[in-house]
Amino acid sequence: MPGASPRGTYLLIADALRKKIAKGHFAETGLPSEAALMREHGVARTTVRRALEILEKDGLIRSEPGIGRVVSDGSERRPLAQRMSDMIAERGFAVGDAFPSEARLCEEFAVSRTALRSALSALEGQGLLEAVHGKGRFVRALPATTHDS
């Protein structure tokens, strides 16, 4: 990406990819590989990964094992942490209940383990979940309402 500032270049790449996604460019083929994006933008792999991470957190793309990164179907745009918080309330979890495993949550929400762990960390930071080494995660508190911001 000639002429771009080294600081924030990943944001520029994320924005360029976001615009292409909005125009439907990757709907059938999936996103280009990290190596192809590195060549296209003239940046390091870390820069490309940071850009892709933003799009994944925004719910625009997801990682499909064996396929690569694909455009999300658009059915769910809420942040993953919010969807998981809502799940606690909707399914009637009580304080002290075991939370589903990472593998089960990855499958249910169709997200990568990296995205899932980021959302779990956010819920732990909010005091809703507690991780117990060797035992899993447990509900520590209930969300105030399902759509608080």
Secondary structure, DSSP 4 states (H G I P E B T S, - for coil): -TT--STTHHHHHHHHHHHHHHTTTTTTT-PPPHHHHHHHHT--HHHHHHHHHHHHHTTSEEEETTTEEEE--SS--S-HHHHHHHHHHHTT--TTPBPPPHHHHHHHHT--HHHHHHHHHHHHHTTSEEEETTTEEEE-S--SSTT--
